[in-house]
Every structure is written in structure tokens, then in C-alpha cells.
């Protein structure tokens, strides 16, 4: 069984990369037509992760590009980028960094808002990391500080920690599920 069939993903092929380039160029053309500044999107080359095969498969990326194009056509935001990490240590390794770099490239190229979720509850279930208390809070804060330099410099991103957005409900759910 291949990774593509196991995860129901499709290969990143040349037609998909051309659609990504066309979508990015559509953003540039829209910016020129409306007279708005859109940064470096028009001059930005396709990220080497695509050309070198580091990013080799996807799920519904073509559909996502269609949503982005519809956003450009209507001037309304119908798409956003989403990434995150589950804090189990205070530092990040290359396996954590690559998704952030890819997401930053897509955010810069397409001008989309970005949501970064810190899934502190997930690590509680799989790694015996506490969901509340000083250690849990410290891991969340350190992971946000570590990932900030990898996020885009413009303010179109939002950090969300599960226990902060769900509050007491998330902590209570985690405690109950352990029973």
C-alpha cells in the first residue's frame, strides 16, 4: 500500500503546480487592477519544496485553489490557511519547521489569512502532557514564541490554543475522558 492510497492523497504534479502559479498570478493581476499593493506575490518564485519533491502529495489542494480563485474574483475571503502543532517540548525540529515554511510561502503568495492552532489537548491524550497548569502554559507560550519567526511578517495570522479557546470545557473534557 502506497502512502498516497493510505492517506487518500494525490500526487503534486505539473498541472497542479501550474494552477498554483496561475492562482498566484491572478492575485497579482487583481491587485494591479484595483491599485492595491500586494507585496512580493508577483515576483515570488514557486517554493523549492514543490520543485524538489519535498511536497509530493496533497488532499484537495485543487479544490482549495478554486476557493482562492473565487475569493479573488468576488473580493470576499472564502479561504484561509490552517496549520498548527502539538506542544510536547519547548523547541521545534526540522519536521516542525517545514510545514511552517510551506504555509508561510502560501500565505505570502496568495495573501490568505492564517490560523495556527496549538493543539495542547492532543498531546495530553497521546503523550501524558498536562492540559492545565504551569507546564502546559509554558509549552504553549514557548511554542508560539518559537514559531513566530516562521510566520509571515504581516498581521494576517491568528494563534489559537485549544484550552484557551475552549477554556474550562476543554480541560474538563480531557479529565473526563481519562476516567
C-alpha positions in Angstrom: 0.0 0.0 0.0 1.5 3.4 -1.0 1.4 6.5 1.1 -0.9 8.1 -1.4 -3.5 5.4 -1.2 -3.2 5.0 2.5 -3.9 8.7 3.2 -6.2 9.2 0.1 -3.8 11.8 -1.3 -3.0 12.7 -4.8 0.5 13.5 -6.3 1.6 17.1 -6.7 2.0 17.1 -10.5 2.9 19.7 -13.1 -0.8 20.7 -13.8 -1.4 21.3 -10.1 1.8 23.5 -9.9 0.6 25.4 -13.0 -2.8 26.0 -11.3 -0.9 27.3 -8.2 1.1 29.7 -10.4 -2.0 30.9 -12.2 -3.8 31.5 -9.0 -0.9 33.5 -7.6 -0.7 35.4 -10.8 -4.5 36.1 -10.6 -3.9 37.7 -7.2 -1.2 39.9 -8.7 -3.4 40.9 -11.6 -6.3 41.7 -9.3 -4.0 43.9 -7.2 -2.8 45.8 -10.2 -6.4 46.3 -11.5 -7.6 47.6 -8.1 -4.4 49.6 -7.4 -3.7 47.8 -4.1 -0.2 46.9 -3.0 0.2 43.1 -2.6 3.9 42.8 -1.7 6.1 40.3 -3.4 3.5 38.0 -4.7 4.1 38.8 -8.4 7.9 38.3 -8.2 7.9 35.3 -5.9 9.1 32.0 -7.4 7.4 28.7 -6.7 8.8 27.4 -3.4 11.6 24.9 -4.0 9.8 22.4 -1.8 7.4 21.8 -4.7 10.1 21.6 -7.4 12.4 19.3 -5.4 9.6 16.9 -4.5 9.7 17.6 -0.7 5.9 18.4 -1.1 4.9 15.4 -3.1 1.2 14.7 -2.3 -1.9 16.6 -1.3 -5.6 16.2 -0.4 -8.0 18.6 -2.1 -5.4 21.3 -2.9 -7.0 21.8 -6.3 -10.4 22.5 -4.6 -8.7 24.9 -2.2 -7.2 26.7 -5.2 -10.6 27.0 -6.7 -11.9 28.7 -3.5 -8.9 31.1 -3.5 -9.7 32.0 -7.1 -13.3 32.6 -6.2 -12.2 34.8 -3.4 -10.1 36.9 -5.8 -13.0 37.1 -8.3 -15.5 38.3 -5.7 -13.3 40.2 -3.4 -14.5 38.2 -0.4 -12.5 35.9 1.8 -13.6 32.3 1.2 -10.4 30.6 2.2 -7.7 30.7 4.8 -4.7 28.6 5.6 -4.5 26.4 8.7 -1.5 24.8 10.4 -0.5 24.0 13.9 1.5 21.9 16.2 1.1 20.0 19.4 3.5 21.2 22.0 5.4 18.4 23.7 8.7 20.2 24.1 9.9 23.8 24.2 11.7 23.6 20.9 11.0 22.7 17.3 12.9 20.4 15.0 13.1 20.4 11.1 9.9 18.3 10.9 8.0 21.1 12.6 9.7 23.8 10.6 9.0 22.6 7.1 5.1 22.9 7.4 5.5 26.4 8.8 7.8 27.4 5.9 5.4 26.0 3.3 2.4 27.7 4.9 4.3 31.0 5.1 5.1 30.7 1.4 1.5 30.0 0.5 0.3 32.9 2.7 2.7 35.4 1.1 2.0 34.1 -2.4 -1.8 34.0 -2.1 -2.4 36.7 0.5 -4.6 34.5 2.7 -5.3 34.8 6.5 -3.6 32.1 8.6 -4.8 30.2 11.6 -2.1 28.5 13.7 -3.6 26.1 16.3 -1.6 24.9 19.2 -3.2 21.6 20.0 -2.3 21.3 23.6 -5.2 18.9 24.3 -3.9 16.5 21.7 -0.6 15.9 23.5 -2.5 15.3 26.7 -4.2 12.3 25.2 -1.2 10.8 23.4 1.9 11.8 25.4 0.8 12.3 29.1 1.4 16.1 28.8 -0.8 18.0 31.3 -3.7 20.0 29.8 -3.6 22.6 32.5 -1.1 24.1 34.9 2.2 25.9 34.6 4.0 23.2 32.5 1.1 23.2 29.9 1.0 27.0 29.8 4.8 27.2 29.4 4.8 24.7 26.5 2.1 26.7 24.7 3.9 30.1 25.2 7.3 28.7 24.2 5.9 27.0 21.0 4.2 30.3 20.0 7.5 32.2 20.6 9.4 29.6 18.6 7.1 29.6 15.6 6.6 33.4 15.4 9.7 34.0 13.4 8.4 31.4 10.9 5.1 33.1 10.5 4.7 35.9 7.9 5.6 39.4 9.0 2.2 40.8 8.2 -0.5 40.6 10.8 -2.9 38.3 9.0 -2.4 35.3 11.3 -4.1 34.1 14.5 -2.8 31.8 17.1 -5.3 29.6 18.9 -4.6 27.2 21.8 -7.3 24.7 22.3 -7.6 25.1 26.0 -7.6 28.9 25.6 -10.4 28.9 23.0 -12.4 26.2 24.7 -11.4 27.2 28.2 -12.7 25.2 31.1 -14.8 23.0 28.8 -11.6 21.6 27.1 -9.9 20.9 30.4 -13.0 19.2 31.9 -13.4 17.1 28.7 -9.8 15.9 28.9 -10.1 15.0 32.6 -13.4 13.1 31.9 -12.0 11.1 29.0 -9.2 9.9 31.2 -11.6 8.2 33.6 
